[in-house]
Amino acid sequence: MKQIPINTAYITLGQFLKLSDCISTGGQAKFFVVDTKIEVNGQAENRRGRKLVPQDVVTVEGFGQFEVVSS
């Protein structure tokens, strides 16, 4: 599981996908969350505005599993 550090209280799923190199631009997030199976803490998620906090585990089909950690 790859750890993704953030230096704020939370990060949105769209920003997280860019930070974790699943997408290359923020504009791709809207389509990516519709076309790709994403789970946050074991539950399906398709809202790019979903707030992720440290300790959240994000699974992105085809990219693997990530954990949000505070830096």
N, C-alpha and C positions, 0 to 999 in steps of 0.2 A: 504494500500500500504506500503510495507516494504522499508525502505531507506537503500541503500548500500553506505557507505562512501568510497571515494578513496582519496589518498593523492598525486596524480599526476594530470597532465592536462587532461589525458584521460586514458581509459582502453579498451582493446579489448573485443569483445563479448565473446570470448573463456575464457579469464581470468575472466570476469564478471560472467559467468555461474558457474565457480568453486567457486568464492568468495560468491556467493549467495546460495551455497549448492544445486544447481540444478544437478550438476555432482560432482563426487568425485575426478576425476583426469583430468588434462588438455588434456590427450590423448583421452578422451571420447568426447570432443567438436566437433571434425570433424563429427562424426556419429550423435551426438545429434542434431546438427543444421539441418541435413538432415531429420531426423525422427520426429522432434518436431516442431510444429507451434510456431514461435517466431515473435513478432512484436516490432519494435522500433519506438516510437512516432506514433503509429497507422499504420505503414507500415511494410509489411512482410519483414523479414530479414533472410538470410541463409548464410551469410559470417561470419565466426568465427573471422576474422580479422577486422570487422567493429569497428571503434573507437567510444566509448561512452564517452560523456562529462557530467559534472554536469547538471542537469535539464532534462536529457533524461529519458524517461519512457519506461521500457522494460516489455512486457507481455510474459510470458512463459506458454504455455498450460500445465495444470496439476500442475503448481507451483505457479501461481498468477502473481501479478503485482509488479514491483520494480521501485524505482526511484534512479538514480545515484546522489549522493550529495558529495560535497567536504568536507573533514574532517578538 
